[in-house]
Amino acid sequence: MYKFSILDKISLVLVILGAVNWGLIGLSNINLIGLFLGEPADLIGRLIYILVGVSGLNILLILFRMKRTVNIRPINKRL
């Protein structure tokens, strides 16, 4: 079983928050980052978006690591 590190847990939270933010942008044109930092959130906003993107890459790497550690075998041999 894969053990999540602190960095992995932070990445997961950032990816979930990023997904919620993009969902709100798509549904109602509400940008949470813009609301909290003000609309022209230049440097800090960009850093947050970069952190969310890097977190997404980390989660992708976690999925590949988990795939190697998890051994899935069918219950029925005919499957």
Backbone as XML, in Angstrom:
<?xml version="1.0"?>
<chain id="A" units="angstrom">
  <residue number="1" name="MET">
    <atom name="N" x="0.840" y="-1.178" z="0.000"/>
    <atom name="CA" x="0.000" y="0.000" z="0.000"/>
    <atom name="C" x="0.886" y="1.242" z="0.000"/>
  </residue>
  <residue number="2" name="TYR">
    <atom name="N" x="0.445" y="2.244" z="-0.732"/>
    <atom name="CA" x="1.211" y="3.487" z="-0.836"/>
    <atom name="C" x="0.953" y="4.360" z="0.389"/>
  </residue>
  <residue number="3" name="LYS">
    <atom name="N" x="2.014" y="4.903" z="0.957"/>
    <atom name="CA" x="1.915" y="5.787" z="2.131"/>
    <atom name="C" x="2.054" y="7.228" z="1.658"/>
  </residue>
  <residue number="4" name="PHE">
    <atom name="N" x="1.052" y="8.047" z="1.937"/>
    <atom name="CA" x="1.069" y="9.451" z="1.538"/>
    <atom name="C" x="1.967" y="10.257" z="2.466"/>
  </residue>
  <residue number="5" name="SER">
    <atom name="N" x="2.853" y="11.050" z="1.871"/>
    <atom name="CA" x="3.682" y="11.959" z="2.660"/>
    <atom name="C" x="2.908" y="13.258" z="2.894"/>
  </residue>
  <residue number="6" name="ILE">
    <atom name="N" x="3.476" y="14.128" z="3.690"/>
    <atom name="CA" x="2.851" y="15.436" z="3.942"/>
    <atom name="C" x="2.734" y="16.217" z="2.634"/>
  </residue>
  <residue number="7" name="LEU">
    <atom name="N" x="3.779" y="16.176" z="1.802"/>
    <atom name="CA" x="3.750" y="16.867" z="0.510"/>
    <atom name="C" x="2.639" y="16.317" z="-0.379"/>
  </residue>
  <residue number="8" name="ASP">
    <atom name="N" x="2.449" y="14.996" z="-0.359"/>
    <atom name="CA" x="1.382" y="14.383" z="-1.150"/>
    <atom name="C" x="0.005" y="14.836" z="-0.670"/>
  </residue>
  <residue number="9" name="LYS">
    <atom name="N" x="-0.175" y="14.930" z="0.633"/>
    <atom name="CA" x="-1.464" y="15.375" z="1.177"/>
    <atom name="C" x="-1.736" y="16.835" z="0.829"/>
  </residue>
  <residue number="10" name="ILE">
    <atom name="N" x="-0.698" y="17.672" z="0.918"/>
    <atom name="CA" x="-0.854" y="19.084" z="0.541"/>
    <atom name="C" x="-1.182" y="19.191" z="-0.939"/>
  </residue>
  <residue number="11" name="SER">
    <atom name="N" x="-0.515" y="18.385" z="-1.763"/>
    <atom name="CA" x="-0.787" y="18.391" z="-3.197"/>
    <atom name="C" x="-2.223" y="18.000" z="-3.484"/>
  </residue>
  <residue number="12" name="LEU">
    <atom name="N" x="-2.713" y="16.991" z="-2.784"/>
    <atom name="CA" x="-4.088" y="16.550" z="-2.994"/>
    <atom name="C" x="-5.084" y="17.650" z="-2.641"/>
  </residue>
  <residue number="13" name="VAL">
    <atom name="N" x="-4.858" y="18.339" z="-1.541"/>
    <atom name="CA" x="-5.746" y="19.439" z="-1.140"/>
    <atom name="C" x="-5.698" y="20.561" z="-2.175"/>
  </residue>
  <residue number="14" name="LEU">
    <atom name="N" x="-4.502" y="20.915" z="-2.648"/>
    <atom name="CA" x="-4.389" y="21.987" z="-3.644"/>
    <atom name="C" x="-5.067" y="21.614" z="-4.956"/>
  </residue>
  <residue number="15" name="VAL">
    <atom name="N" x="-4.944" y="20.359" z="-5.361"/>
    <atom name="CA" x="-5.594" y="19.926" z="-6.602"/>
    <atom name="C" x="-7.111" y="19.961" z="-6.451"/>
  </residue>
  <residue number="16" name="ILE">
    <atom name="N" x="-7.618" y="19.545" z="-5.310"/>
    <atom name="CA" x="-9.071" y="19.597" z="-5.082"/>
    <atom name="C" x="-9.558" y="21.043" z="-5.087"/>
  </residue>
  <residue number="17" name="LEU">
    <atom name="N" x="-8.837" y="21.928" z="-4.398"/>
    <atom name="CA" x="-9.227" y="23.344" z="-4.401"/>
    <atom name="C" x="-9.144" y="23.940" z="-5.804"/>
  </residue>
  <residue number="18" name="GLY">
    <atom name="N" x="-8.127" y="23.559" z="-6.562"/>
    <atom name="CA" x="-8.014" y="24.033" z="-7.941"/>
    <atom name="C" x="-9.162" y="23.541" z="-8.808"/>
  </residue>
  <residue number="19" name="ALA">
    <atom name="N" x="-9.559" y="22.286" z="-8.602"/>
    <atom name="CA" x="-10.679" y="21.741" z="-9.371"/>
    <atom name="C" x="-11.984" y="22.445" z="-9.023"/>
  </residue>
  <residue number="20" name="VAL">
    <atom name="N" x="-12.189" y="22.720" z="-7.736"/>
    <atom name="CA" x="-13.391" y="23.457" z="-7.323"/>
    <atom name="C" x="-13.372" y="24.858" z="-7.923"/>
  </residue>
  <residue number="21" name="ASN">
    <atom name="N" x="-12.211" y="25.496" z="-7.922"/>
    <atom name="CA" x="-12.090" y="26.836" z="-8.497"/>
    <atom name="C" x="-12.443" y="26.817" z="-9.986"/>
  </residue>
  <residue number="22" name="TRP">
    <atom name="N" x="-11.892" y="25.852" z="-10.733"/>
    <atom name="CA" x="-12.196" y="25.773" z="-12.163"/>
    <atom name="C" x="-13.664" y="25.430" z="-12.403"/>
  </residue>
  <residue number="23" name="GLY">
    <atom name="N" x="-14.238" y="24.594" z="-11.542"/>
    <atom name="CA" x="-15.663" y="24.294" z="-11.674"/>
    <atom name="C" x="-16.524" y="25.521" z="-11.465"/>
  </residue>
  <residue number="24" name="LEU">
    <atom name="N" x="-16.173" y="26.340" z="-10.467"/>
    <atom name="CA" x="-16.923" y="27.580" z="-10.233"/>
    <atom name="C" x="-16.732" y="28.573" z="-11.373"/>
  </residue>
  <residue number="25" name="ILE">
    <atom name="N" x="-15.535" y="28.614" z="-11.934"/>
    <atom name="CA" x="-15.305" y="29.496" z="-13.083"/>
    <atom name="C" x="-16.173" y="29.048" z="-14.255"/>
  </residue>
  <residue number="26" name="GLY">
    <atom name="N" x="-16.227" y="27.738" z="-14.483"/>
    <atom name="CA" x="-17.020" y="27.224" z="-15.597"/>
    <atom name="C" x="-18.514" y="27.393" z="-15.408"/>
  </residue>
  <residue number="27" name="LEU">
    <atom name="N" x="-18.991" y="27.193" z="-14.188"/>
    <atom name="CA" x="-20.429" y="27.256" z="-13.946"/>
    <atom name="C" x="-20.962" y="28.674" z="-13.799"/>
  </residue>
  <residue number="28" name="SER">
    <atom name="N" x="-20.245" y="29.502" z="-13.061"/>
    <atom name="CA" x="-20.813" y="30.814" z="-12.746"/>
    <atom name="C" x="-19.824" y="31.966" z="-12.877"/>
  </residue>
  <residue number="29" name="ASN">
    <atom name="N" x="-18.681" y="31.708" z="-13.497"/>
    <atom name="CA" x="-17.676" y="32.744" z="-13.731"/>
    <atom name="C" x="-17.212" y="33.395" z="-12.423"/>
  </residue>
  <residue number="30" name="ILE">
    <atom name="N" x="-17.117" y="32.588" z="-11.356"/>
    <atom name="CA" x="-16.610" y="33.059" z="-10.067"/>
    <atom name="C" x="-15.218" y="32.472" z="-9.876"/>
  </residue>
  <residue number="31" name="ASN">
    <atom name="N" x="-14.238" y="33.334" z="-9.689"/>
    <atom name="CA" x="-12.863" y="32.912" z="-9.479"/>
    <atom name="C" x="-12.520" y="33.091" z="-7.998"/>
  </residue>
  <residue number="32" name="LEU">
    <atom name="N" x="-12.349" y="31.983" z="-7.287"/>
    <atom name="CA" x="-12.060" y="32.059" z="-5.852"/>
    <atom name="C" x="-10.734" y="32.755" z="-5.572"/>
  </residue>
  <residue number="33" name="ILE">
    <atom name="N" x="-9.735" y="32.491" z="-6.395"/>
    <atom name="CA" x="-8.433" y="33.140" z="-6.207"/>
    <atom name="C" x="-8.589" y="34.646" z="-6.379"/>
  </residue>
  <residue number="34" name="GLY">
    <atom name="N" x="-9.346" y="35.041" z="-7.383"/>
    <atom name="CA" x="-9.591" y="36.464" z="-7.609"/>
    <atom name="C" x="-10.387" y="37.104" z="-6.486"/>
  </residue>
  <residue number="35" name="LEU">
    <atom name="N" x="-11.334" y="36.349" z="-5.917"/>
    <atom name="CA" x="-12.124" y="36.893" z="-4.809"/>
    <atom name="C" x="-11.272" y="37.127" z="-3.565"/>
  </residue>
  <residue number="36" name="PHE">
    <atom name="N" x="-10.402" y="36.190" z="-3.264"/>
    <atom name="CA" x="-9.591" y="36.310" z="-2.051"/>
    <atom name="C" x="-8.448" y="37.298" z="-2.201"/>
  </residue>
  <residue number="37" name="LEU">
    <atom name="N" x="-7.873" y="37.388" z="-3.386"/>
    <atom name="CA" x="-6.696" y="38.238" z="-3.577"/>
    <atom name="C" x="-7.001" y="39.526" z="-4.323"/>
  </residue>
  <residue number="38" name="GLY">
    <atom name="N" x="-8.231" y="39.705" z="-4.749"/>
    <atom name="CA" x="-8.550" y="40.844" z="-5.595"/>
    <atom name="C" x="-8.322" y="40.440" z="-7.046"/>
  </residue>
  <residue number="39" name="GLU">
    <atom name="N" x="-9.053" y="41.015" z="-7.939"/>
    <atom name="CA" x="-8.995" y="40.582" z="-9.332"/>
    <atom name="C" x="-7.612" y="40.685" z="-9.971"/>
  </residue>
  <residue number="40" name="PRO">
    <atom name="N" x="-6.937" y="41.801" z="-9.876"/>
    <atom name="CA" x="-5.610" y="41.795" z="-10.517"/>
    <atom name="C" x="-4.557" y="41.188" z="-9.588"/>
  </residue>
  <residue number="41" name="ALA">
    <atom name="N" x="-4.717" y="39.919" z="-9.251"/>
    <atom name="CA" x="-3.767" y="39.237" z="-8.367"/>
    <atom name="C" x="-2.600" y="38.764" z="-9.214"/>
  </residue>
  <residue number="42" name="ASP">
    <atom name="N" x="-1.665" y="39.659" z="-9.443"/>
    <atom name="CA" x="-0.590" y="39.357" z="-10.374"/>
    <atom name="C" x="0.358" y="38.282" z="-9.853"/>
  </residue>
  <residue number="43" name="LEU">
    <atom name="N" x="1.263" y="38.655" z="-8.988"/>
    <atom name="CA" x="2.324" y="37.740" z="-8.582"/>
    <atom name="C" x="1.813" y="36.633" z="-7.667"/>
  </residue>
  <residue number="44" name="ILE">
    <atom name="N" x="1.055" y="36.983" z="-6.648"/>
    <atom name="CA" x="0.586" y="35.972" z="-5.696"/>
    <atom name="C" x="-0.386" y="35.010" z="-6.376"/>
  </residue>
  <residue number="45" name="GLY">
    <atom name="N" x="-1.273" y="35.541" z="-7.197"/>
    <atom name="CA" x="-2.212" y="34.688" z="-7.924"/>
    <atom name="C" x="-1.504" y="33.726" z="-8.856"/>
  </residue>
  <residue number="46" name="ARG">
    <atom name="N" x="-0.501" y="34.227" z="-9.558"/>
    <atom name="CA" x="0.267" y="33.352" z="-10.457"/>
    <atom name="C" x="0.999" y="32.274" z="-9.678"/>
  </residue>
  <residue number="47" name="LEU">
    <atom name="N" x="1.548" y="32.640" z="-8.519"/>
    <atom name="CA" x="2.237" y="31.642" z="-7.696"/>
    <atom name="C" x="1.274" y="30.556" z="-7.220"/>
  </residue>
  <residue number="48" name="ILE">
    <atom name="N" x="0.057" y="30.951" z="-6.872"/>
    <atom name="CA" x="-0.937" y="29.961" z="-6.445"/>
    <atom name="C" x="-1.291" y="29.034" z="-7.600"/>
  </residue>
  <residue number="49" name="TYR">
    <atom name="N" x="-1.488" y="29.599" z="-8.800"/>
    <atom name="CA" x="-1.789" y="28.760" z="-9.959"/>
    <atom name="C" x="-0.626" y="27.826" z="-10.278"/>
  </residue>
  <residue number="50" name="ILE">
    <atom name="N" x="0.605" y="28.298" z="-10.123"/>
    <atom name="CA" x="1.777" y="27.448" z="-10.355"/>
    <atom name="C" x="1.823" y="26.324" z="-9.329"/>
  </residue>
  <residue number="51" name="LEU">
    <atom name="N" x="1.545" y="26.644" z="-8.064"/>
    <atom name="CA" x="1.522" y="25.606" z="-7.022"/>
    <atom name="C" x="0.459" y="24.546" z="-7.302"/>
  </residue>
  <residue number="52" name="VAL">
    <atom name="N" x="-0.704" y="24.977" z="-7.770"/>
    <atom name="CA" x="-1.766" y="24.021" z="-8.097"/>
    <atom name="C" x="-1.335" y="23.145" z="-9.274"/>
  </residue>
  <residue number="53" name="GLY">
    <atom name="N" x="-0.691" y="23.735" z="-10.272"/>
    <atom name="CA" x="-0.212" y="22.959" z="-11.416"/>
    <atom name="C" x="0.855" y="21.952" z="-11.035"/>
  </residue>
  <residue number="54" name="VAL">
    <atom name="N" x="1.811" y="22.366" z="-10.223"/>
    <atom name="CA" x="2.860" y="21.446" z="-9.763"/>
    <atom name="C" x="2.248" y="20.351" z="-8.893"/>
  </residue>
  <residue number="55" name="SER">
    <atom name="N" x="1.253" y="20.704" z="-8.109"/>
    <atom name="CA" x="0.563" y="19.707" z="-7.287"/>
    <atom name="C" x="-0.142" y="18.678" z="-8.160"/>
  </residue>
  <residue number="56" name="GLY">
    <atom name="N" x="-0.717" y="19.132" z="-9.257"/>
    <atom name="CA" x="-1.351" y="18.203" z="-10.188"/>
    <atom name="C" x="-0.355" y="17.216" z="-10.774"/>
  </residue>
  <residue number="57" name="LEU">
    <atom name="N" x="0.839" y="17.703" z="-11.107"/>
    <atom name="CA" x="1.882" y="16.803" z="-11.605"/>
    <atom name="C" x="2.315" y="15.816" z="-10.526"/>
  </residue>
  <residue number="58" name="ASN">
    <atom name="N" x="2.399" y="16.285" z="-9.295"/>
    <atom name="CA" x="2.751" y="15.389" z="-8.190"/>
    <atom name="C" x="1.688" y="14.308" z="-8.004"/>
  </residue>
  <residue number="59" name="ILE">
    <atom name="N" x="0.423" y="14.669" z="-8.104"/>
    <atom name="CA" x="-0.654" y="13.679" z="-7.978"/>
    <atom name="C" x="-0.578" y="12.668" z="-9.120"/>
  </residue>
  <residue number="60" name="LEU">
    <atom name="N" x="-0.231" y="13.128" z="-10.315"/>
    <atom name="CA" x="-0.059" y="12.214" z="-11.446"/>
    <atom name="C" x="1.059" y="11.212" z="-11.159"/>
  </residue>
  <residue number="61" name="LEU">
    <atom name="N" x="2.164" y="11.681" z="-10.605"/>
    <atom name="CA" x="3.256" y="10.780" z="-10.239"/>
    <atom name="C" x="2.832" y="9.807" z="-9.142"/>
  </residue>
  <residue number="62" name="ILE">
    <atom name="N" x="2.020" y="10.282" z="-8.208"/>
    <atom name="CA" x="1.513" y="9.406" z="-7.147"/>
    <atom name="C" x="0.682" y="8.275" z="-7.751"/>
  </residue>
  <residue number="63" name="LEU">
    <atom name="N" x="-0.149" y="8.599" z="-8.746"/>
    <atom name="CA" x="-0.972" y="7.566" z="-9.384"/>
    <atom name="C" x="-0.109" y="6.498" z="-10.036"/>
  </residue>
  <residue number="64" name="PHE">
    <atom name="N" x="0.981" y="6.909" z="-10.694"/>
    <atom name="CA" x="1.875" y="5.931" z="-11.303"/>
    <atom name="C" x="2.580" y="5.095" z="-10.239"/>
  </residue>
  <residue number="65" name="ARG">
    <atom name="N" x="2.976" y="5.713" z="-9.126"/>
    <atom name="CA" x="3.609" y="4.965" z="-8.038"/>
    <atom name="C" x="2.620" y="3.994" z="-7.404"/>
  </residue>
  <residue number="66" name="MET">
    <atom name="N" x="1.376" y="4.411" z="-7.263"/>
    <atom name="CA" x="0.359" y="3.538" z="-6.674"/>
    <atom name="C" x="0.074" y="2.356" z="-7.589"/>
  </residue>
  <residue number="67" name="LYS">
    <atom name="N" x="0.101" y="2.595" z="-8.898"/>
    <atom name="CA" x="-0.176" y="1.526" z="-9.845"/>
    <atom name="C" x="0.876" y="0.425" z="-9.729"/>
  </residue>
  <residue number="68" name="ARG">
    <atom name="N" x="2.114" y="0.813" z="-9.466"/>
    <atom name="CA" x="3.175" y="-0.183" z="-9.320"/>
    <atom name="C" x="3.047" y="-0.967" z="-8.020"/>
  </residue>
  <residue number="69" name="THR">
    <atom name="N" x="2.536" y="-0.334" z="-6.971"/>
    <atom name="CA" x="2.476" y="-1.011" z="-5.673"/>
    <atom name="C" x="1.207" y="-1.829" z="-5.483"/>
  </residue>
  <residue number="70" name="VAL">
    <atom name="N" x="0.138" y="-1.491" z="-6.196"/>
    <atom name="CA" x="-1.125" y="-2.216" z="-6.045"/>
    <atom name="C" x="-1.172" y="-3.323" z="-7.080"/>
  </residue>
  <residue number="71" name="ASN">
    <atom name="N" x="-1.433" y="-4.527" z="-6.628"/>
    <atom name="CA" x="-1.532" y="-5.672" z="-7.509"/>
    <atom name="C" x="-2.993" y="-6.074" z="-7.609"/>
  </residue>
  <residue number="72" name="ILE">
    <atom name="N" x="-3.610" y="-5.838" z="-8.741"/>
    <atom name="CA" x="-5.028" y="-6.141" z="-8.917"/>
    <atom name="C" x="-5.146" y="-7.432" z="-9.713"/>
  </residue>
  <residue number="73" name="ARG">
    <atom name="N" x="-5.799" y="-8.424" z="-9.107"/>
    <atom name="CA" x="-6.037" y="-9.688" z="-9.780"/>
    <atom name="C" x="-7.537" y="-9.943" z="-9.800"/>
  </residue>
  <residue number="74" name="PRO">
    <atom name="N" x="-8.051" y="-10.480" z="-10.894"/>
    <atom name="CA" x="-9.488" y="-10.765" z="-10.934"/>
    <atom name="C" x="-9.858" y="-11.875" z="-9.954"/>
  </residue>
  <residue number="75" name="ILE">
    <atom name="N" x="-11.069" y="-11.779" z="-9.414"/>
    <atom name="CA" x="-11.552" y="-12.789" z="-8.475"/>
    <atom name="C" x="-11.819" y="-14.095" z="-9.211"/>
  </residue>
  <residue number="76" name="ASN">
    <atom name="N" x="-12.450" y="-13.990" z="-10.355"/>
    <atom name="CA" x="-12.785" y="-15.153" z="-11.154"/>
    <atom name="C" x="-11.708" y="-15.326" z="-12.212"/>
  </residue>
  <residue number="77" name="LYS">
    <atom name="N" x="-11.175" y="-16.519" z="-12.368"/>
    <atom name="CA" x="-10.084" y="-16.743" z="-13.325"/>
    <atom name="C" x="-10.545" y="-16.562" z="-14.766"/>
  </residue>
  <residue number="78" name="ARG">
    <atom name="N" x="-11.843" y="-16.659" z="-15.020"/>
    <atom name="CA" x="-12.339" y="-16.497" z="-16.384"/>
    <atom name="C" x="-12.325" y="-15.048" z="-16.831"/>
  </residue>
  <residue number="79" name="LEU">
    <atom name="N" x="-12.221" y="-14.101" z="-15.927"/>
    <atom name="CA" x="-12.255" y="-12.682" z="-16.288"/>
    <atom name="C" x="-10.955" y="-12.216" z="-16.842"/>
  </residue>
</chain>
